[in-house]
């Protein structure tokens, strides 16, 4: 686990006259949240292992504007988006991969209207393509045979109809994949969407993340797999609210693959 991470920036690559094939968009959570940083590191380990020619923007990366837009501040969103698009277009970026469905959805679906046209992939889609191309091999290491349930992130699943990529990756780990009663097209939000991540919930009978965690607990998983840093936080808090943190892990799919390989 002590291997050093190689994370070049676009500025460094351009200074050397190189144009990376892929830009890894880290996102605010993956950059600043201590828990989400582990997802970022796990994904970078997999990129390094597969010898992917990638770079990050580093300090030049700013928030995509998703929270501002979902909270109703369209003006702030467009300011943030246009700033990012100028940077991306300045580097002539063509292909972007991100571990955050919020960033994925915003860059893929909102940026084209503001002049930002890129091929955008969620990290589970990209990892699936690396396996298909033979650049990455995944075997059922420590998770083989374990009961895993996958929570569909709203901005990956219902918003962009990507259901199978994360599940196919989990199947490569030879897990016992058990579905919650609400999944795929009938998926249920973790409670963080629409900028709710950044505020306390309105008064009600039950927090959304606790309700969703209860649905996960019904299928008796050993791990709740996620594909979004926001979902990861909300489901982790839900597991803690149910006092199950000593029994059930909440892990990103990329973390599970990296852990199985013991990278």
URMOCOR-V704054 format. One record per residue. N is the residue number from 1. NEAR is the number of other C-alpha atoms within 12 Angstrom. D_LAST is the distance of its C-alpha to the last C-alpha in Angstrom with 2 decimals. Layout:
n-><N | N>
near-><NEAR | NEAR>
d_last-><D_LAST | D_LAST>
//
This chain:
n-><1 | 2 | 3 | 4 | 5 | 6 | 7 | 8 | 9 | 10 | 11 | 12 | 13 | 14 | 15 | 16 | 17 | 18 | 19 | 20 | 21 | 22 | 23 | 24 | 25 | 26 | 27 | 28 | 29 | 30 | 31 | 32 | 33 | 34 | 35 | 36 | 37 | 38 | 39 | 40 | 41 | 42 | 43 | 44 | 45 | 46 | 47 | 48 | 49 | 50 | 51 | 52 | 53 | 54 | 55 | 56 | 57 | 58 | 59 | 60 | 61 | 62 | 63 | 64 | 65 | 66 | 67 | 68 | 69 | 70 | 71 | 72 | 73 | 74 | 75 | 76 | 77 | 78 | 79 | 80 | 81 | 82 | 83 | 84 | 85 | 86 | 87 | 88 | 89 | 90 | 91 | 92 | 93 | 94 | 95 | 96 | 97 | 98 | 99 | 100 | 101 | 102 | 103 | 104 | 105 | 106 | 107 | 108 | 109 | 110 | 111 | 112 | 113 | 114 | 115 | 116 | 117 | 118 | 119 | 120 | 121 | 122 | 123 | 124 | 125 | 126 | 127 | 128 | 129 | 130 | 131 | 132 | 133 | 134 | 135 | 136 | 137 | 138 | 139 | 140 | 141 | 142 | 143 | 144 | 145 | 146 | 147 | 148 | 149 | 150 | 151 | 152 | 153 | 154 | 155 | 156 | 157 | 158 | 159 | 160 | 161 | 162 | 163 | 164 | 165 | 166 | 167 | 168 | 169 | 170 | 171 | 172 | 173 | 174 | 175 | 176 | 177 | 178 | 179 | 180 | 181 | 182 | 183 | 184 | 185 | 186 | 187 | 188 | 189 | 190 | 191 | 192 | 193 | 194 | 195 | 196 | 197 | 198 | 199 | 200 | 201 | 202 | 203 | 204 | 205 | 206 | 207 | 208 | 209 | 210 | 211 | 212 | 213 | 214 | 215 | 216 | 217 | 218 | 219 | 220 | 221 | 222 | 223 | 224 | 225 | 226 | 227 | 228 | 229 | 230 | 231 | 232 | 233 | 234 | 235 | 236 | 237 | 238 | 239 | 240 | 241 | 242 | 243 | 244 | 245 | 246 | 247 | 248 | 249 | 250 | 251 | 252 | 253 | 254 | 255 | 256 | 257 | 258 | 259 | 260 | 261 | 262 | 263>
near-><13 | 8 | 14 | 13 | 18 | 20 | 30 | 27 | 28 | 34 | 25 | 19 | 22 | 19 | 12 | 12 | 11 | 19 | 25 | 29 | 22 | 34 | 43 | 43 | 45 | 44 | 41 | 29 | 33 | 36 | 28 | 19 | 18 | 16 | 26 | 33 | 24 | 28 | 40 | 39 | 32 | 35 | 42 | 40 | 32 | 41 | 36 | 25 | 28 | 26 | 20 | 28 | 27 | 34 | 37 | 39 | 32 | 24 | 18 | 24 | 30 | 29 | 36 | 41 | 36 | 40 | 32 | 26 | 26 | 24 | 20 | 16 | 17 | 17 | 16 | 20 | 27 | 29 | 22 | 29 | 36 | 27 | 24 | 33 | 34 | 22 | 26 | 34 | 23 | 19 | 29 | 22 | 31 | 24 | 31 | 37 | 39 | 45 | 50 | 46 | 45 | 46 | 41 | 42 | 38 | 41 | 41 | 35 | 27 | 29 | 32 | 20 | 16 | 23 | 21 | 31 | 24 | 28 | 25 | 36 | 35 | 44 | 44 | 40 | 31 | 33 | 41 | 31 | 24 | 24 | 24 | 18 | 13 | 14 | 20 | 26 | 25 | 35 | 24 | 24 | 23 | 20 | 33 | 25 | 21 | 26 | 29 | 37 | 41 | 50 | 52 | 44 | 44 | 34 | 39 | 41 | 33 | 22 | 24 | 24 | 21 | 29 | 29 | 23 | 31 | 39 | 35 | 26 | 40 | 43 | 30 | 30 | 32 | 24 | 32 | 26 | 30 | 29 | 26 | 29 | 22 | 25 | 28 | 29 | 23 | 19 | 27 | 32 | 37 | 40 | 32 | 35 | 34 | 24 | 21 | 26 | 28 | 19 | 13 | 13 | 19 | 11 | 8 | 9 | 9 | 16 | 24 | 29 | 33 | 31 | 26 | 38 | 46 | 32 | 31 | 41 | 34 | 18 | 24 | 24 | 32 | 30 | 41 | 48 | 44 | 44 | 49 | 49 | 46 | 44 | 45 | 46 | 36 | 35 | 47 | 37 | 30 | 32 | 33 | 21 | 21 | 22 | 17 | 25 | 20 | 14 | 17 | 29 | 36 | 42 | 37 | 47 | 49 | 46 | 41 | 43 | 44 | 38 | 28 | 27 | 25 | 22 | 26>
d_last-><5.60 | 8.46 | 7.70 | 10.41 | 10.62 | 13.36 | 15.62 | 19.10 | 22.09 | 24.81 | 27.33 | 25.56 | 25.25 | 28.90 | 30.02 | 28.64 | 30.32 | 27.19 | 26.81 | 23.26 | 23.14 | 21.43 | 21.81 | 19.09 | 21.37 | 19.58 | 22.54 | 24.12 | 21.99 | 18.66 | 20.23 | 22.18 | 21.32 | 19.10 | 17.71 | 17.24 | 15.50 | 12.41 | 12.72 | 13.24 | 10.18 | 7.98 | 10.31 | 10.33 | 6.70 | 7.96 | 11.21 | 10.19 | 8.60 | 11.91 | 13.95 | 15.68 | 18.62 | 18.47 | 19.78 | 20.59 | 24.06 | 23.15 | 26.40 | 28.27 | 26.63 | 28.88 | 29.03 | 29.83 | 32.85 | 31.93 | 32.85 | 36.08 | 37.07 | 36.40 | 38.33 | 41.21 | 41.13 | 41.34 | 42.61 | 39.60 | 37.27 | 39.06 | 38.98 | 35.22 | 34.69 | 37.08 | 35.50 | 32.05 | 33.67 | 35.46 | 32.24 | 30.46 | 33.58 | 34.05 | 30.76 | 31.77 | 28.63 | 28.69 | 25.41 | 23.54 | 20.43 | 19.89 | 18.07 | 21.45 | 24.19 | 26.83 | 25.95 | 25.57 | 28.99 | 30.73 | 29.71 | 30.25 | 33.51 | 35.12 | 34.48 | 36.35 | 39.59 | 39.16 | 38.41 | 34.62 | 33.83 | 30.26 | 28.10 | 25.88 | 22.93 | 20.99 | 17.22 | 17.49 | 20.12 | 18.19 | 15.11 | 17.82 | 19.47 | 16.46 | 16.27 | 20.06 | 20.12 | 17.84 | 15.38 | 12.51 | 12.50 | 11.74 | 12.81 | 13.83 | 11.50 | 12.37 | 14.40 | 16.63 | 20.21 | 19.70 | 22.21 | 20.77 | 23.06 | 22.35 | 24.31 | 25.56 | 25.62 | 29.21 | 28.58 | 26.24 | 28.23 | 31.93 | 32.19 | 30.44 | 30.49 | 26.79 | 26.27 | 24.61 | 21.46 | 19.45 | 21.08 | 20.37 | 16.61 | 17.00 | 19.18 | 16.57 | 14.69 | 18.08 | 18.91 | 22.53 | 23.08 | 26.13 | 27.90 | 29.75 | 33.44 | 33.00 | 30.31 | 30.02 | 33.46 | 34.64 | 31.61 | 32.29 | 31.24 | 29.08 | 31.73 | 30.07 | 31.43 | 34.47 | 33.52 | 33.90 | 30.54 | 32.46 | 35.49 | 36.71 | 37.75 | 41.44 | 43.30 | 43.07 | 42.79 | 38.98 | 35.94 | 34.31 | 30.80 | 32.23 | 34.05 | 30.97 | 28.97 | 31.90 | 31.63 | 27.99 | 29.01 | 31.76 | 29.41 | 27.83 | 24.08 | 21.36 | 19.21 | 20.72 | 18.54 | 19.37 | 19.07 | 20.74 | 20.32 | 24.01 | 23.83 | 20.91 | 23.18 | 26.24 | 24.85 | 23.28 | 26.75 | 28.36 | 26.45 | 27.51 | 31.05 | 31.17 | 29.86 | 27.06 | 24.05 | 23.72 | 23.63 | 21.89 | 18.64 | 18.63 | 15.37 | 14.86 | 14.09 | 11.23 | 9.69 | 10.44 | 8.89 | 5.41 | 6.33 | 7.93 | 5.43 | 3.80 | 0.00>
//
